Every structure is written in structure tokens, then in C-alpha cells.
């Protein structure tokens, strides 16, 4: 599992996640991802277009990032999840807590808002 910085602005952080967000992938990025999100306290977009699998540990990681940001009055937005990943997010009802969008500009506006 890899995390890359796509955009880093004063009001917005866009991170690209790549790989399997299962127990092993979540463990690999949990600490660096949490450190980056907690340090920035900015609206954040996770680009999930290169995440090909999402398990419960990955969902827990997303919820943790959401809680951290919402506690600071900021938003997390999920961008372009692959169909199977989006299905998992919707079946778990995470889409009722964290916005899922397919337009990068709209996702950035919502997160930076």
C-alpha cells in the first residue's frame, strides 16, 4: 500500500492511495497517514482510484481519518473509488458519513470548503 501527495495547498491536502486496503495495507500506511492528516488539519481528499480492494481494517482507517478531521472542523472526501471499493463503502453505509465523489474539482471544493 502506498500513499502519495497529489496536491498540497494551504486549505487542502489531496492524497493518492494505491494498493490493497486490507489488514496488511492498512497497517502499512496507518501511522504515516494519521501523522499527515493530523498534522495538516486541512480539508482532505483521498483519491481511491488505485485502491483495488477494501476490507474492514481499511474502512476503520478511513473512519479514523474522518473523525480526526471532523474534530478539527474539516472534511474528508473520497474520490473515484473503483466499483468494488465503492460497493463496499456503500454497503457498509460509510457513504452516509464520508462523501464519495467522482469529480476531482467538486471533491476538492467540498473538502476545502
C-alpha positions in Angstrom: 0.0 0.0 0.0 1.4 3.4 -1.0 0.3 7.0 -0.2 1.4 9.9 -2.4 0.8 13.6 -2.1 -1.1 14.8 -5.2 -1.9 18.3 -4.1 -0.7 20.3 -1.0 -2.3 23.7 -0.6 -2.8 25.8 2.5 -6.5 24.9 2.5 -6.4 21.4 1.0 -4.5 18.1 1.0 -5.1 15.5 -1.7 -3.5 12.1 -1.1 -3.5 9.2 -3.5 -3.8 5.8 -2.0 -2.7 2.8 -4.1 -2.9 -1.0 -3.5 -5.0 -3.2 -1.2 -6.5 -1.5 1.8 -6.8 -4.8 3.7 -5.3 -5.6 7.1 -1.7 -5.6 5.8 -2.2 -2.5 3.6 -3.9 -0.5 6.4 -1.2 -1.4 8.8 1.5 -0.3 6.4 0.0 3.2 6.0 -1.8 3.8 9.2 0.9 5.7 11.1 2.2 7.9 8.2 -1.3 8.6 7.0 -2.5 9.5 10.5 0.5 11.7 11.1 0.0 13.6 7.8 -3.8 14.1 8.3 -3.3 15.1 12.0 -0.5 17.5 11.2 -2.4 19.2 8.4 -5.9 19.6 9.9 -7.0 20.8 6.4 -9.8 19.6 4.2 -8.5 16.3 2.8 -9.3 14.2 -0.3 -8.3 10.6 -0.5 -8.1 9.6 -4.2 -9.0 5.9 -4.1 -8.9 5.3 -7.9 -5.9 3.0 -7.4 -7.2 1.1 -4.4 -8.3 -2.3 -5.8 -9.6 -3.9 -2.5 -11.1 -2.5 0.7 -11.5 -4.6 3.9 -12.8 -3.7 7.3 -9.4 -2.5 8.5 -9.2 -0.1 5.6 -12.7 1.2 6.4 -11.6 1.7 10.0 -8.6 3.7 8.8 -10.9 5.9 6.7 -13.3 6.4 9.7 -10.3 7.4 11.9 -9.1 10.0 9.4 -12.7 11.3 9.1 -13.0 11.6 12.9 -9.7 13.4 13.2 -10.6 15.9 10.5 -14.2 16.5 11.6 -12.9 17.1 15.2 -10.9 20.0 13.7 -13.9 21.3 11.7 -12.5 19.9 8.4 -13.8 17.3 5.9 -12.6 14.1 4.4 -13.8 13.3 0.8 -13.3 10.1 -1.0 -12.6 10.4 -4.7 -13.0 7.9 -7.6 -13.2 4.6 -5.8 -13.2 1.6 -8.1 -16.6 -0.1 -8.4 -15.9 -2.9 -5.9 -14.5 -0.5 -3.4 -17.4 1.9 -3.8 -19.8 -1.0 -3.3 -18.1 -2.0 -0.1 -18.2 1.7 1.1 -21.9 1.9 0.3 -22.9 -1.5 1.7 -21.2 -0.5 5.0 -23.0 2.8 4.9 -19.8 4.8 5.1 -21.1 7.0 2.3 -23.6 8.4 4.8 -20.7 9.7 6.9 -17.9 10.4 4.3 -18.7 12.0 0.9 -17.9 9.9 -2.1 -17.4 11.8 -5.4 -16.3 11.1 -8.9 -15.3 14.7 -9.9 -11.9 15.9 -8.7 -12.8 19.6 -8.8 -16.0 19.0 -6.8 -14.2 16.8 -4.3 -11.6 19.5 -3.7 -14.1 22.3 -3.4 -16.2 20.2 -0.9 -13.1 19.3 1.2 -11.6 22.8 1.2 -15.0 24.4 1.8 
